Amino acid sequence: MKRLKSISSWFGKKRGRDDIPARSNPQGDNPGRRLWVDEPNALEILDQRSRRGQIAPEWVSHLNDFVSKGYTVFENAVDCDLIDEYVKYFDGMWDNPPANLHCLDGGREVAITPDKKDIKCASSR
């Protein structure tokens, strides 16, 4: 793993990316670096890259929100009709649940079936 980090760091420096330290992903599913937006100093990196012109001005506020809040909003990114269709589909799952739909109820996993659709799961309406 140490050798992989060293190689990753070397390639990063070759590409002019020495502002992001080589580091393993804590989830263990990616032996390379984490995304820079997940680094503890992500706002500093954003500021540096913005001043160097590496990030388009229209993206800075979105990236700032993503780093600070964990999300960003892209106005009109998805057609409203598609969102309405999704909400209708999702709400219909509670009335006619598909096979293998489960949720946590008081810390225990419960299969959602038509006779148990009144269970208040964390993600239910």
MMTF fields as JSON, N, C-alpha, C and O atoms, coordinates in Angstrom:
{
  "mmtfVersion": "1.0.0",
  "mmtfProducer": "UNKNOWN",
  "numBonds": 499,
  "numAtoms": 500,
  "numGroups": 125,
  "numChains": 1,
  "numModels": 1,
  "chainsPerModel": [1],
  "groupsPerChain": [125],
  "chainIdList": ["A"],
  "bondAtomList": [4, 2, 8, 6, 12, 10, 16, 14, 20, 18, 24, 22, 28, 26, 32, 30, 36, 34, 40, 38, 44, 42, 48, 46, 52, 50, 56, 54, 60, 58, 64, 62, 68, 66, 72, 70, 76, 74, 80, 78, 84, 82, 88, 86, 92, 90, 96, 94, 100, 98, 104, 102, 108, 106, 112, 110, 116, 114, 120, 118, 124, 122, 128, 126, 132, 130, 136, 134, 140, 138, 144, 142, 148, 146, 152, 150, 156, 154, 160, 158, 164, 162, 168, 166, 172, 170, 176, 174, 180, 178, 184, 182, 188, 186, 192, 190, 196, 194, 200, 198, 204, 202, 208, 206, 212, 210, 216, 214, 220, 218, 224, 222, 228, 226, 232, 230, 236, 234, 240, 238, 244, 242, 248, 246, 252, 250, 256, 254, 260, 258, 264, 262, 268, 266, 272, 270, 276, 274, 280, 278, 284, 282, 288, 286, 292, 290, 296, 294, 300, 298, 304, 302, 308, 306, 312, 310, 316, 314, 320, 318, 324, 322, 328, 326, 332, 330, 336, 334, 340, 338, 344, 342, 348, 346, 352, 350, 356, 354, 360, 358, 364, 362, 368, 366, 372, 370, 376, 374, 380, 378, 384, 382, 388, 386, 392, 390, 396, 394, 400, 398, 404, 402, 408, 406, 412, 410, 416, 414, 420, 418, 424, 422, 428, 426, 432, 430, 436, 434, 440, 438, 444, 442, 448, 446, 452, 450, 456, 454, 460, 458, 464, 462, 468, 466, 472, 470, 476, 474, 480, 478, 484, 482, 488, 486, 492, 490, 496, 494],
  "bondOrderList": [1, 1, 1, 1, 1, 1, 1, 1, 1, 1, 1, 1, 1, 1, 1, 1, 1, 1, 1, 1, 1, 1, 1, 1, 1, 1, 1, 1, 1, 1, 1, 1, 1, 1, 1, 1, 1, 1, 1, 1, 1, 1, 1, 1, 1, 1, 1, 1, 1, 1, 1, 1, 1, 1, 1, 1, 1, 1, 1, 1, 1, 1, 1, 1, 1, 1, 1, 1, 1, 1, 1, 1, 1, 1, 1, 1, 1, 1, 1, 1, 1, 1, 1, 1, 1, 1, 1, 1, 1, 1, 1, 1, 1, 1, 1, 1, 1, 1, 1, 1, 1, 1, 1, 1, 1, 1, 1, 1, 1, 1, 1, 1, 1, 1, 1, 1, 1, 1, 1, 1, 1, 1, 1, 1],
  "groupList": [{"groupName": "MET", "atomNameList": ["N", "CA", "C", "O"], "elementList": ["N", "C", "C", "O"], "formalChargeList": [0, 0, 0, 0], "bondAtomList": [1, 0, 2, 1, 3, 2], "bondOrderList": [1, 1, 2], "singleLetterCode": "M", "chemCompType": "L-PEPTIDE LINKING"}, {"groupName": "LYS", "atomNameList": ["N", "CA", "C", "O"], "elementList": ["N", "C", "C", "O"], "formalChargeList": [0, 0, 0, 0], "bondAtomList": [1, 0, 2, 1, 3, 2], "bondOrderList": [1, 1, 2], "singleLetterCode": "K", "chemCompType": "L-PEPTIDE LINKING"}, {"groupName": "ARG", "atomNameList": ["N", "CA", "C", "O"], "elementList": ["N", "C", "C", "O"], "formalChargeList": [0, 0, 0, 0], "bondAtomList": [1, 0, 2, 1, 3, 2], "bondOrderList": [1, 1, 2], "singleLetterCode": "R", "chemCompType": "L-PEPTIDE LINKING"}, {"groupName": "LEU", "atomNameList": ["N", "CA", "C", "O"], "elementList": ["N", "C", "C", "O"], "formalChargeList": [0, 0, 0, 0], "bondAtomList": [1, 0, 2, 1, 3, 2], "bondOrderList": [1, 1, 2], "singleLetterCode": "L", "chemCompType": "L-PEPTIDE LINKING"}, {"groupName": "SER", "atomNameList": ["N", "CA", "C", "O"], "elementList": ["N", "C", "C", "O"], "formalChargeList": [0, 0, 0, 0], "bondAtomList": [1, 0, 2, 1, 3, 2], "bondOrderList": [1, 1, 2], "singleLetterCode": "S", "chemCompType": "L-PEPTIDE LINKING"}, {"groupName": "ILE", "atomNameList": ["N", "CA", "C", "O"], "elementList": ["N", "C", "C", "O"], "formalChargeList": [0, 0, 0, 0], "bondAtomList": [1, 0, 2, 1, 3, 2], "bondOrderList": [1, 1, 2], "singleLetterCode": "I", "chemCompType": "L-PEPTIDE LINKING"}, {"groupName": "TRP", "atomNameList": ["N", "CA", "C", "O"], "elementList": ["N", "C", "C", "O"], "formalChargeList": [0, 0, 0, 0], "bondAtomList": [1, 0, 2, 1, 3, 2], "bondOrderList": [1, 1, 2], "singleLetterCode": "W", "chemCompType": "L-PEPTIDE LINKING"}, {"groupName": "PHE", "atomNameList": ["N", "CA", "C", "O"], "elementList": ["N", "C", "C", "O"], "formalChargeList": [0, 0, 0, 0], "bondAtomList": [1, 0, 2, 1, 3, 2], "bondOrderList": [1, 1, 2], "singleLetterCode": "F", "chemCompType": "L-PEPTIDE LINKING"}, {"groupName": "GLY", "atomNameList": ["N", "CA", "C", "O"], "elementList": ["N", "C", "C", "O"], "formalChargeList": [0, 0, 0, 0], "bondAtomList": [1, 0, 2, 1, 3, 2], "bondOrderList": [1, 1, 2], "singleLetterCode": "G", "chemCompType": "PEPTIDE LINKING"}, {"groupName": "ASP", "atomNameList": ["N", "CA", "C", "O"], "elementList": ["N", "C", "C", "O"], "formalChargeList": [0, 0, 0, 0], "bondAtomList": [1, 0, 2, 1, 3, 2], "bondOrderList": [1, 1, 2], "singleLetterCode": "D", "chemCompType": "L-PEPTIDE LINKING"}, {"groupName": "PRO", "atomNameList": ["N", "CA", "C", "O"], "elementList": ["N", "C", "C", "O"], "formalChargeList": [0, 0, 0, 0], "bondAtomList": [1, 0, 2, 1, 3, 2], "bondOrderList": [1, 1, 2], "singleLetterCode": "P", "chemCompType": "L-PEPTIDE LINKING"}, {"groupName": "ALA", "atomNameList": ["N", "CA", "C", "O"], "elementList": ["N", "C", "C", "O"], "formalChargeList": [0, 0, 0, 0], "bondAtomList": [1, 0, 2, 1, 3, 2], "bondOrderList": [1, 1, 2], "singleLetterCode": "A", "chemCompType": "L-PEPTIDE LINKING"}, {"groupName": "ASN", "atomNameList": ["N", "CA", "C", "O"], "elementList": ["N", "C", "C", "O"], "formalChargeList": [0, 0, 0, 0], "bondAtomList": [1, 0, 2, 1, 3, 2], "bondOrderList": [1, 1, 2], "singleLetterCode": "N", "chemCompType": "L-PEPTIDE LINKING"}, {"groupName": "GLN", "atomNameList": ["N", "CA", "C", "O"], "elementList": ["N", "C", "C", "O"], "formalChargeList": [0, 0, 0, 0], "bondAtomList": [1, 0, 2, 1, 3, 2], "bondOrderList": [1, 1, 2], "singleLetterCode": "Q", "chemCompType": "L-PEPTIDE LINKING"}, {"groupName": "VAL", "atomNameList": ["N", "CA", "C", "O"], "elementList": ["N", "C", "C", "O"], "formalChargeList": [0, 0, 0, 0], "bondAtomList": [1, 0, 2, 1, 3, 2], "bondOrderList": [1, 1, 2], "singleLetterCode": "V", "chemCompType": "L-PEPTIDE LINKING"}, {"groupName": "GLU", "atomNameList": ["N", "CA", "C", "O"], "elementList": ["N", "C", "C", "O"], "formalChargeList": [0, 0, 0, 0], "bondAtomList": [1, 0, 2, 1, 3, 2], "bondOrderList": [1, 1, 2], "singleLetterCode": "E", "chemCompType": "L-PEPTIDE LINKING"}, {"groupName": "HIS", "atomNameList": ["N", "CA", "C", "O"], "elementList": ["N", "C", "C", "O"], "formalChargeList": [0, 0, 0, 0], "bondAtomList": [1, 0, 2, 1, 3, 2], "bondOrderList": [1, 1, 2], "singleLetterCode": "H", "chemCompType": "L-PEPTIDE LINKING"}, {"groupName": "TYR", "atomNameList": ["N", "CA", "C", "O"], "elementList": ["N", "C", "C", "O"], "formalChargeList": [0, 0, 0, 0], "bondAtomList": [1, 0, 2, 1, 3, 2], "bondOrderList": [1, 1, 2], "singleLetterCode": "Y", "chemCompType": "L-PEPTIDE LINKING"}, {"groupName": "THR", "atomNameList": ["N", "CA", "C", "O"], "elementList": ["N", "C", "C", "O"], "formalChargeList": [0, 0, 0, 0], "bondAtomList": [1, 0, 2, 1, 3, 2], "bondOrderList": [1, 1, 2], "singleLetterCode": "T", "chemCompType": "L-PEPTIDE LINKING"}, {"groupName": "CYS", "atomNameList": ["N", "CA", "C", "O"], "elementList": ["N", "C", "C", "O"], "formalChargeList": [0, 0, 0, 0], "bondAtomList": [1, 0, 2, 1, 3, 2], "bondOrderList": [1, 1, 2], "singleLetterCode": "C", "chemCompType": "L-PEPTIDE LINKING"}],
  "groupTypeList": [0, 1, 2, 3, 1, 4, 5, 4, 4, 6, 7, 8, 1, 1, 2, 8, 2, 9, 9, 5, 10, 11, 2, 4, 12, 10, 13, 8, 9, 12, 10, 8, 2, 2, 3, 6, 14, 9, 15, 10, 12, 11, 3, 15, 5, 3, 9, 13, 2, 4, 2, 2, 8, 13, 5, 11, 10, 15, 6, 14, 4, 16, 3, 12, 9, 7, 14, 4, 1, 8, 17, 18, 14, 7, 15, 12, 11, 14, 9, 19, 9, 3, 5, 9, 15, 17, 14, 1, 17, 7, 9, 8, 0, 6, 9, 12, 10, 10, 11, 12, 3, 16, 19, 3, 9, 8, 8, 2, 15, 14, 11, 5, 18, 10, 9, 1, 1, 9, 5, 1, 19, 11, 4, 4, 2],
  "groupIdList": [1, 2, 3, 4, 5, 6, 7, 8, 9, 10, 11, 12, 13, 14, 15, 16, 17, 18, 19, 20, 21, 22, 23, 24, 25, 26, 27, 28, 29, 30, 31, 32, 33, 34, 35, 36, 37, 38, 39, 40, 41, 42, 43, 44, 45, 46, 47, 48, 49, 50, 51, 52, 53, 54, 55, 56, 57, 58, 59, 60, 61, 62, 63, 64, 65, 66, 67, 68, 69, 70, 71, 72, 73, 74, 75, 76, 77, 78, 79, 80, 81, 82, 83, 84, 85, 86, 87, 88, 89, 90, 91, 92, 93, 94, 95, 96, 97, 98, 99, 100, 101, 102, 103, 104, 105, 106, 107, 108, 109, 110, 111, 112, 113, 114, 115, 116, 117, 118, 119, 120, 121, 122, 123, 124, 125],
  "secStructList": [7, 2, 2, 2, 2, 2, 2, 2, 2, 2, 2, 2, 2, 2, 6, 6, 7, 6, 6, 1, 7, 7, 7, 7, 7, 6, 6, 1, 1, 7, 1, 1, 7, 7, 7, 4, 4, 4, 1, 6, 6, 2, 2, 2, 2, 2, 2, 2, 2, 2, 2, 6, 6, 7, 1, 7, 2, 2, 2, 2, 2, 2, 2, 2, 2, 2, 2, 2, 2, 1, 7, 7, 7, 7, 6, 6, 7, 1, 7, 2, 2, 2, 2, 2, 2, 2, 2, 2, 2, 2, 2, 2, 2, 2, 2, 1, 7, 7, 6, 6, 7, 3, 3, 3, 3, 6, 6, 3, 3, 3, 3, 7, 7, 4, 4, 4, 6, 6, 7, 7, 7, 6, 6, 7, 7],
  "xCoordList": [0.828, 0.0, 0.864, 0.542, 1.978, 2.846, 3.411, 3.481, 3.813, 4.36, 3.306, 3.613, 2.074, 0.995, 0.778, 0.579, 0.815, 0.668, 1.795, 1.567, 3.013, 4.16, 4.018, 4.275, 3.61, 3.432, 2.326, 2.466, 1.223, 0.11, 0.551, 0.201, 1.313, 1.806, 2.734, 2.665, 3.606, 4.54, 3.793, 4.106, 2.798, 2.023, 1.251, 1.147, 0.712, -0.001, 0.89, 0.459, 2.13, 3.068, 3.448, 3.634, 3.564, 3.882, 2.776, 3.044, 1.55, 0.412, 0.153, -0.855, 1.069, 0.884, -0.154, -0.764, -0.362, -1.398, -0.78, -1.224, 0.256, 0.919, 0.186, 0.631, -0.935, -1.702, -2.632, -3.268, -2.718, -3.577, -2.688, -2.074, -2.612, -1.755, -2.306, -3.519, -1.399, -1.814, -2.329, -1.704, -3.463, -4.071, -5.05, -5.706, -5.148, -6.09, -7.502, -7.727, -8.445, -9.85, -10.195, -9.896, -10.821, -11.112, -12.067, -12.078, -12.873, -13.778, -13.042, -13.583, -11.821, -11.021, -11.366, -10.789, -12.296, -12.675, -11.862, -12.029, -10.997, -10.155, -8.786, -8.644, -7.781, -6.473, -5.769, -4.698, -6.332, -5.727, -6.164, -6.613, -6.025, -6.399, -7.909, -8.671, -8.309, -9.702, -9.879, -8.9, -11.115, -11.392, -10.966, -11.08, -10.49, -10.028, -11.146, -10.879, -12.391, -13.499, -13.74, -14.462, -13.151, -13.283, -12.113, -12.105, -11.142, -9.984, -10.361, -11.241, -9.711, -10.015, -9.805, -10.478, -8.882, -8.589, -9.209, -8.648, -10.35, -10.973, -11.301, -11.17, -11.726, -12.042, -10.784, -10.835, -9.668, -8.396, -7.999, -7.557, -8.155, -7.835, -8.729, -8.264, -10.006, -10.94, -10.489, -10.484, -10.115, -9.663, -8.4, -8.304, -7.438, -6.192, -6.483, -5.987, -7.276, -7.572, -8.385, -8.209, -9.259, -10.056, -9.155, -9.286, -8.24, -7.334, -6.391, -5.982, -6.04, -5.152, -5.917, -5.317, -7.234, -8.038, -8.305, -8.67, -8.129, -8.345, -9.808, -10.213, -10.585, -12.018, -12.774, -12.503, -13.714, -14.507, -15.284, -15.808, -15.363, -16.053, -17.476, -17.917, -18.195, -19.582, -19.678, -20.755, -18.571, -18.566, -18.14, -18.385, -17.513, -16.953, -18.024, -17.83, -19.15, -20.183, -20.787, -21.107, -20.942, -21.459, -20.497, -20.917, -19.214, -18.227, -18.111, -17.925, -18.218, -18.19, -19.362, -19.184, -20.558, -21.721, -21.519, -21.831, -20.994, -20.805, -19.839, -20.09, -18.735, -17.754, -18.341, -18.198, -19.002, -19.501, -20.746, -20.862, -21.69, -22.987, -23.167, -24.033, -22.336, -22.485, -23.399, -23.646, -23.9, -24.751, -24.678, -24.185, -25.162, -25.322, -26.588, -27.094, -27.097, -28.342, -28.066, -27.501, -28.466, -28.392, -29.819, -30.594, -30.163, -31.515, -31.845, -31.032, -33.035, -33.55, -32.666, -32.659, -31.929, -31.053, -31.857, -31.417, -33.028, -33.884, -35.27, -35.787, -35.848, -37.181, -38.194, -38.201, -39.031, -40.029, -40.965, -41.367, -41.317, -42.195, -41.53, -42.196, -40.234, -39.506, -39.487, -39.628, -39.315, -39.341, -40.721, -40.831, -41.766, -43.129, -43.364, -43.99, -42.86, -43.006, -42.285, -42.807, -41.098, -40.342, -41.074, -41.197, -41.559, -42.271, -43.496, -43.765, -44.238, -45.418, -45.015, -45.668, -43.948, -43.456, -43.025, -43.384, -42.256, -41.759, -42.911, -42.951, -43.842, -44.994, -45.803, -46.337, -45.9, -46.629, -46.003, -46.68, -44.701, -44.028, -44.598, -44.606, -45.073, -45.621, -47.009, -47.427, -47.718, -49.04, -48.967, -49.801, -47.986, -47.796, -46.299, -45.653, -45.742, -44.292, -43.732, -44.322, -42.587, -41.938, -41.352, -41.174, -41.06, -40.446, -39.103, -38.401, -38.766, -37.477, -37.289, -36.148, -38.363, -38.239, -38.185, -39.087, -37.132, -36.935, -36.673, -36.265, -36.916, -36.545, -36.202, -36.414, -35.669, -35.373, -36.527, -36.964, -37.016, -38.102, -37.635, -37.603, -37.275, -36.796, -35.509, -35.285, -34.664, -33.384, -33.432, -32.395, -34.591, -34.662, -35.117, -35.918, -34.594, -34.95, -36.294, -36.537, -37.165, -38.517, -38.795, -38.535, -39.323, -39.741, -41.047, -41.963, -41.136, -42.36, -43.249, -42.875, -44.4, -45.386, -46.704, -46.852, -47.652, -48.914, -49.561, -50.189, -49.423, -50.044, -49.232, -49.731, -47.982, -47.138, -46.807, -45.859, -47.547, -47.179, -47.389, -46.992, -48.01, -48.184, -46.968, -46.964, -45.94, -44.706, -44.069, -43.936, -43.679, -43.068, -41.549, -40.855, -41.061, -39.629, -39.048, -39.752, -37.757, -37.084, -37.269, -37.339, -37.348, -37.447, -38.888, -39.114, -39.85, -41.24, -41.832, -41.266, -42.991, -43.611, -44.311, -44.877],
  "yCoordList": [-1.193, 0.0, 1.245, 2.215, 1.241, 2.405, 2.704, 3.863, 1.659, 1.857, 2.461, 3.338, 1.992, 2.516, 3.999, 4.783, 4.392, 5.796, 6.62, 7.718, 6.09, 6.811, 6.992, 8.078, 5.941, 6.023, 7.019, 7.837, 6.948, 7.857, 9.3, 10.184, 9.541, 10.878, 11.366, 12.525, 10.477, 10.836, 11.226, 12.245, 10.417, 10.746, 12.048, 12.862, 12.242, 13.48, 14.693, 15.701, 14.615, 15.724, 15.934, 17.071, 14.862, 14.984, 15.724, 16.415, 15.585, 16.264, 17.627, 18.264, 18.091, 19.397, 19.4, 20.432, 18.249, 18.141, 17.864, 16.968, 18.64, 18.403, 19.064, 18.963, 19.742, 20.365, 19.378, 19.726, 18.146, 17.131, 15.978, 15.303, 15.744, 14.66, 13.295, 13.085, 12.363, 10.983, 10.387, 10.535, 9.715, 9.17, 8.084, 8.185, 7.061, 5.982, 6.409, 7.209, 5.87, 6.097, 5.34, 4.15, 6.0, 5.311, 4.134, 3.247, 4.104, 2.982, 1.772, 0.666, 1.956, 0.846, 0.357, -0.632, 1.016, 0.534, 1.184, 0.84, 2.103, 2.765, 2.987, 3.818, 2.268, 2.39, 3.702, 3.965, 4.525, 5.805, 6.912, 6.676, 8.122, 9.29, 9.452, 8.961, 10.179, 10.602, 11.789, 12.411, 12.098, 13.311, 14.514, 14.488, 15.542, 16.708, 17.343, 17.955, 17.222, 17.825, 17.115, 17.636, 15.937, 15.205, 15.451, 14.938, 16.22, 16.512, 17.53, 18.36, 17.478, 18.43, 19.892, 20.783, 20.138, 21.504, 21.802, 22.571, 21.203, 21.329, 22.774, 23.161, 23.579, 24.979, 25.75, 26.622, 25.43, 26.057, 25.637, 26.465, 24.359, 23.859, 24.533, 24.923, 24.668, 25.341, 26.778, 27.235, 27.479, 28.863, 28.933, 29.776, 28.05, 28.029, 27.766, 28.474, 26.759, 26.394, 27.476, 27.728, 28.1, 29.176, 30.35, 30.888, 30.749, 31.858, 31.546, 32.449, 30.269, 29.876, 29.707, 29.444, 29.857, 29.723, 28.287, 28.026, 27.343, 25.934, 25.53, 24.45, 26.408, 26.14, 27.337, 28.481, 27.067, 28.138, 28.879, 28.254, 30.201, 30.996, 30.522, 30.586, 30.049, 29.619, 28.329, 27.991, 27.613, 26.379, 26.602, 25.746, 27.727, 27.947, 27.882, 27.212, 28.562, 28.549, 27.151, 26.742, 26.422, 25.052, 24.165, 23.406, 24.266, 23.456, 23.888, 23.049, 25.174, 25.658, 25.075, 24.603, 25.105, 24.504, 23.015, 22.497, 22.32, 20.873, 20.541, 19.624, 21.278, 21.033, 21.394, 20.633, 22.551, 23.053, 22.337, 22.03, 22.068, 21.511, 20.045, 19.367, 19.552, 18.17, 18.018, 16.901, 19.129, 19.087, 20.438, 21.418, 20.475, 21.723, 21.612, 20.513, 22.742, 22.771, 23.322, 24.405, 22.573, 23.031, 23.312, 22.386, 24.584, 24.974, 24.423, 24.505, 23.869, 23.37, 22.31, 22.176, 21.568, 20.525, 19.322, 18.596, 19.118, 17.994, 18.546, 19.402, 18.058, 18.475, 18.181, 17.089, 19.147, 18.998, 17.814, 17.152, 17.538, 16.394, 15.08, 14.167, 14.983, 13.774, 13.614, 12.503, 14.704, 14.652, 14.216, 13.37, 14.786, 14.395, 12.909, 12.225, 12.415, 10.997, 10.125, 9.089, 10.541, 9.789, 9.769, 8.72, 10.936, 11.009, 10.103, 9.393, 10.126, 9.263, 7.788, 6.995, 7.433, 6.049, 5.656, 4.585, 6.527, 6.216, 6.097, 5.157, 7.038, 6.962, 5.694, 5.112, 5.262, 4.036, 2.791, 1.783, 2.863, 1.702, 1.391, 0.234, 2.409, 2.166, 1.54, 0.823, 1.804, 1.221, -0.186, -1.036, -0.426, -1.72, -2.027, -1.927, -2.398, -2.548, -3.668, -4.744, -3.405, -4.453, -5.509, -5.266, -6.661, -7.726, -7.241, -6.47, -7.694, -7.417, -5.967, -5.515, -5.215, -3.864, -3.98, -4.547, -3.444, -3.523, -2.127, -1.217, -1.981, -0.754, -1.121, -2.25, -0.141, -0.355, 0.195, 1.326, -0.597, -0.202, -0.462, -1.608, 0.6, 0.427, -0.378, -1.103, -0.259, -0.962, -2.357, -3.013, -2.826, -4.153, -4.012, -3.138, -4.887, -4.849, -5.522, -6.619, -4.853, -5.357, -5.341, -4.345, -6.443, -6.488, -5.728, -5.92, -4.872, -4.112, -4.917, -5.207, -5.264, -5.994, -5.225, -4.375, -5.499, -4.741, -4.737, -3.747, -5.809, -5.849, -5.096, -4.867, -4.7, -3.977, -2.568, -1.959, -2.051, -0.761, 0.408, 1.533, 0.155, 1.214, 1.391, 2.281, 0.57, 0.718, 2.046, 2.361, 2.815, 4.123, 3.966, 3.971, 3.83, 3.735, 5.129, 6.099, 5.217, 6.52, 7.218, 8.446, 6.451, 7.07, 7.149, 7.597, 6.719, 6.755, 8.143, 9.007, 8.329, 9.654, 9.901, 10.975],
  "zCoordList": [0.0, 0.0, 0.0, -0.686, 0.769, 0.822, -0.569, -0.977, -1.29, -2.63, -3.56, -4.367, -3.446, -4.274, -3.99, -4.917, -2.708, -2.355, -2.955, -3.463, -2.897, -3.445, -4.943, -5.464, -5.645, -7.097, -7.419, -8.329, -6.67, -6.896, -6.673, -7.455, -5.616, -5.331, -6.439, -6.847, -6.928, -7.995, -9.262, -9.877, -9.66, -10.851, -10.646, -11.564, -9.447, -9.164, -9.335, -9.895, -8.863, -9.004, -10.46, -10.894, -11.212, -12.635, -13.378, -14.361, -12.92, -13.557, -12.94, -13.247, -12.055, -11.43, -10.336, -10.055, -9.713, -8.69, -7.335, -6.618, -6.975, -5.694, -4.528, -3.385, -4.803, -3.725, -3.031, -2.036, -3.543, -2.932, -2.463, -3.29, -1.165, -0.688, -1.065, -1.082, -1.368, -1.648, -0.358, 0.692, -0.427, 0.783, 0.38, -0.656, 1.183, 0.902, 1.235, 2.142, 0.494, 0.764, 2.047, 2.144, 3.046, 4.302, 4.155, 5.009, 3.087, 2.888, 2.343, 2.359, 1.863, 1.392, 0.003, -0.45, -0.703, -2.019, -3.126, -4.296, -2.782, -3.764, -3.147, -2.25, -3.604, -2.978, -3.3, -2.753, -4.164, -4.514, -3.589, -2.468, -4.084, -3.285, -3.199, -4.032, -2.133, -2.04, -2.976, -3.388, -3.306, -4.053, -3.219, -1.994, -3.856, -3.098, -2.301, -1.266, -2.74, -1.989, -0.662, 0.189, -0.469, 0.791, 1.74, 2.859, 1.307, 2.151, 3.225, 3.002, 4.382, 5.459, 5.052, 5.572, 4.133, 3.685, 2.319, 1.538, 2.032, 0.711, 0.349, -0.812, 1.327, 1.013, 0.614, -0.253, 1.242, 0.865, -0.548, -1.345, -0.852, -2.193, -3.225, -4.296, -2.903, -3.803, -4.065, -5.208, -3.007, -3.155, -4.021, -4.913, -3.759, -4.548, -6.02, -6.898, -6.277, -7.668, -8.368, -9.56, -7.627, -8.201, -8.596, -9.695, -7.701, -7.995, -9.146, -9.875, -9.316, -10.424, -11.732, -12.774, -11.681, -12.885, -13.289, -14.435, -12.358, -12.653, -12.505, -12.933, -11.898, -11.722, -12.282, -11.917, -13.16, -13.768, -12.685, -11.762, -12.788, -11.756, -11.455, -10.307, -12.473, -12.235, -11.412, -10.922, -11.257, -10.468, -9.019, -8.17, -8.726, -7.388, -6.309, -5.295, -6.502, -5.449, -5.282, -4.166, -6.387, -6.276, -5.487, -4.615, -5.797, -5.078, -3.623, -2.743, -3.363, -1.983, -1.198, -0.075, -1.783, -1.122, -0.897, 0.176, -1.914, -1.797, -0.669, 0.112, -0.578, 0.484, 1.843, 2.799, 1.939, 3.223, 3.719, 4.905, 2.798, 3.193, 2.836, 3.388, 1.901, 1.464, 0.26, -0.195, -0.256, -1.446, -2.152, -1.592, -3.358, -4.096, -4.917, -5.149, -5.353, -6.112, -7.504, -7.656, -8.502, -9.881, -10.321, -10.561, -10.426, -10.814, -12.203, -13.124, -12.34, -13.617, -14.271, -15.495, -13.47, -14.013, -14.506, -15.398, -13.924, -14.3, -14.613, -13.895, -15.664, -16.083, -14.965, -14.399, -14.661, -13.584, -13.817, -12.86, -15.068, -15.36, -14.968, -14.479, -15.178, -14.792, -13.275, -12.764, -12.565, -11.094, -10.612, -9.724, -11.19, -10.809, -11.066, -10.256, -12.193, -12.528, -11.497, -11.084, -11.089, -10.084, -8.743, -8.111, -8.316, -7.031, -7.055, -6.086, -8.157, -8.289, -8.211, -7.533, -8.902, -8.878, -7.469, -6.979, -6.82, -5.481, -4.489, -3.695, -4.527, -3.619, -3.864, -2.92, -5.11, -5.428, -4.826, -4.623, -4.538, -3.926, -2.551, -2.132, -1.847, -0.518, -0.608, 0.301, -1.691, -1.865, -2.45, -2.138, -3.282, -3.913, -3.918, -4.961, -2.764, -2.654, -3.53, -3.628, -4.165, -4.951, -4.016, -2.823, -4.563, -3.76, -3.226, -3.88, -2.055, -1.417, -1.002, -0.901, -0.755, -0.223, 1.299, 1.915, 1.899, 3.344, 3.905, 3.183, 5.206, 5.906, 7.343, 7.785, 8.056, 9.472, 10.291, 10.076, 11.224, 12.106, 13.534, 13.983, 14.241, 15.613, 15.685, 16.655, 14.675, 14.67, 14.084, 13.988, 13.694, 13.074, 11.632, 11.298, 10.783, 9.368, 9.161, 9.663, 8.418, 8.182, 6.686, 6.009, 6.174, 4.773, 4.648, 5.448, 3.653, 3.427, 2.49, 1.354, 2.971, 2.183, 2.274, 3.153, 1.398, 1.451, 2.84, 3.214, 3.603, 4.926, 5.975, 7.076, 5.665, 6.621, 6.132, 6.626, 5.197, 4.62, 5.588, 5.285, 6.753, 7.731, 8.628, 9.479, 8.463, 9.239, 8.86, 7.678, 9.85, 9.6, 9.518, 10.535, 8.322, 8.106, 8.027, 7.745, 8.28, 8.25, 6.911, 6.858, 5.83, 4.506, 3.979, 2.855, 4.786, 4.29, 4.464, 5.133, 3.841, 3.916, 5.212, 5.412]
}
